[in-house]
Amino acid sequence: MVKKAPEKPETLVILVDPEDRPLGTMEKMAAHREGRLHRAFSVFVVNGAGELLLQRRAEGKYHSGGLWTNTCCSHPLPDETIEAAGRRRLREEMGLECALREAFAFVYRAELDHGLIEHELDHVLIGRSDAVPEVDPSEVSQWQYRSLPAIRDDLRAHPEHYTAWFRLCFERAAGAMAAAIASRGA
């Protein structure tokens, strides 16, 4: 009898119900092929000028390659808090460190390229930094700080240039970022 090796934590996602109660774990690609609801996070980092740090996903990503999106996003590891996961991925993808706070969460489902389905309960985290990113090129092909009005205009003109989750949550995230900027905190 062949014993299957346990999954590595980074290949697992946390399955949840619509109230974010954990239901177990599943291999990440299987969850995306089957469209199973799982926990995720999206980080939005603004600088002192109120501009959002955008990244263009590397072409080789397993979905949405070459599209512009928020500063970083991913899935928490089992037994990892959302904020800790956000800080970890911000360091790994963008080479940045800053405090993050959760602004809101939302559920969405989107059919993506390569036959994959994003069905996520996405926790949106807001942070503030003026640092210059040092990106991981396997994750990020380009980055830029852009004003919220410029992003809004480009989203209207070219929604196909942006990831599904970014298009869905940008306006609400923009409100949270504006409030953070006004209070000089993130």
N, C-alpha and C positions, 0 to 999 in steps of 0.2 A: 504494500500500500504506500503510495506517494503522499507525503504530507505537504500541503501547500504552505509556503512561507507566509507569515502575516504581512498585511499591507503596510507600507511605510506611511507614517502619519501625514507626510506632505502629499500623498496621492489620494487621501481620503477627504470627503466633504461631510459635513454634519447635516443629516436630513432633519428637517423640522416641519412642524405643522404651521398653519398661518399665524398662530400666536407666538411663534419662535420657540416652542417647546421641542427639545431634542427627541428624535425618534430612532436614533442610531447613526451609523456611518455607512458610507458607500464609496466605492472607488470613483474618483472624480470623473473620468471619461464615461463610465457607465451611467452616472447620474446625469451627465449632459446629453448622452444619447437617448436616455429614457425620459428626460424632462422632469426629473424628480425635484421637488422643492427642497432647497438647501440654503444654509446660512452663508452669507457673503458680506463683504464690506467694500465701500468706495471712499477713497481719501481725496479731499479737495484742499489743497494748500494755496493760500493767498499770500502775496507779499505786502510790504508796507504801502505800496501804491494802490492796493486793492485789486491787483491783477491775479488771475488764477493761473497756476502752473499746470499746463496741459502736457500730455505725452502723446506721441504717435506710437501705437503698438508696433513692435517689430513684425516684419512680414512673416516670420516663421512661427508666430504664436498659433496655438491650436485652434483658435477662432478669432475673428475680427482683426486679423493682421493688417497693418497699414492704416488703420482708422485712428482718428484723434479721440481722446477721452480725458477723463479727470486724471489727477496726479498719479494715482496708482489704485489698484483694486486686486482683490484676491478672495481667498476663503480662509477662515481661521482654522488652525489645527485643532484636533480634539483636545479638550481641557485648556484651550488658550482663550483669553478674553478678547473681545472685539478690538479694544484699544491696543492691547499688546500685539495683536496680529497686524493692525494697521501700522504701528511703529516698525515692526519687523519688516513688512513688505516695503515700506517707505525707504528704509535703509537699503534693502536688497535691490530694489528696482531703480531708485533715484539717488541713492547715496546721501540722503537727507535725514536729519533728526529734528523733530519738533514735537511739542505737546499736541495731542489730538483730543477732541471732545465730540461725542455723538450729537448730531443735530436732529436726525430723524431716521426712520427705517420705512421701507416700502417693499411690497411684493410685486414682482413683474414676471412675465413669461414672454420670451422672444425666440423665434426660430432664426438660427444663425447659419453661417456658411458651414460646409463640411457635414451637413446633416445633424448638427448639434442644436440643442435647445437649452437656453438659459431660463431656468425657473428658480428665481432666487428671492430670499428675504434679505434685502440689501440694507445694511446699516451704513449711513452716510456720516463720515467723520470729517471734521473741519480742523485745519491747523494753519499756522502762520509761520512763514520763513522768508528771509531775503537771501538765503544761501544759493549758490550756483550748484545745480545738480551735477552729480558724477554718475551717469546712468550705466546700467548693465545693458550692453548692446544686444544681448539675446532677448531682452524684454522690451527695450525702448529704442526706436530708430531716430526720433527727434523729440525735442521739447521746446517749449516757449511759454513765457508769461504773457497773457493777453487780458485786456480789459473785459469786464463782464458784458458791456454793450457791444464790443466787437465780436465776442463769441456768440452772443444772441443773434446779431445780424447774420453771421456766417452760418449758424444753425438753420436759420430761416431760408437762406439762399442755397445751402448745400448740406442738407441733413444726412445725405449718404456718405459724407466724409467723417461721420461720428459714430461711435458705438451706440447700440440700442439702449443700454442702461443710461448713458450720458444724456441722450436725447430725452429720455423719460423723466430724469430727476434734475436737470440743470436749473430750471426756473426755481424750484423749491430750494435747491442748494444755494443758488444765487442770493435768495432772501436770507438764508442763514449766514452766508459769508458777509453780506452787507451789514447784518446785525453785529457780527464779530468785529468787523472793521470799525464800525461806529463806537463799539465799546472798548476798542483797542485790545481786544483779547481774541483768543481763538477757542 
